Amino acid sequence: MKRTDLLRKLSALGCELIRHGGNHDWYQNTATKVCQPIPRHREIKENLAKSIIKKLS
């Protein structure tokens, strides 16, 4: 999955960027207050993307 597609899905779920890390950006769901790191690669493996979406939704 492209990183931009993943970020679009996360913003639709109500997630916001908290901070930039060394190799990851941290996003938080504003409703549930759950945080998750998002890698800065252009392509993110499908299983990882699905896991991130599941945890932040």
N, C-alpha and C positions, 0 to 999 in steps of 0.2 A: 504494500500500500504506500502511496506517496505521502510524505510528511504533511504536505499542505491539505490533502484530503482528510487525514486524521485530525488536524487542527480545526478544520471546518466542522467535523462531526462533534468534536469536543466543545466548540463554542456553541453549537446548537443545543448541547446538553447543559449549558450554563457554566462552563469551566473558564477560568481566567488564569493568565500567566502570573505566577507569584514572583519568581526570580530566575535569573540565568545562572546555571552552574558551569562547571568546566566542560563537560561533554554532554550535558543534559539541560533541558529547561524544565522547571517544575510548574505544574498546573494544578489548580485546586477547583473542585466543584463547590460553588458558593452555597448551595443548598445543604449538602451533606458534610462539608468541610474536610473531604478526603483529598489528600495530595498524592500525586504520582509523577515520577520523572518521565520525560519524553526525550528519546535520543535525538541528536541533531543530524542524523543521516537522512539523505534524500529518500531512500527506500527503507521502509520498516517492515519487517516480516509480518505476515498476516496473523500468525498466532499471537505475537506480541501486541499487535494493534488491537486485536479482539480482546485480549486480556486487559489492556489499558482502558478500553471503552467500557468493559464490564465493571471494572473497579471504580471508575469515575461516574458511572450512571446510577 
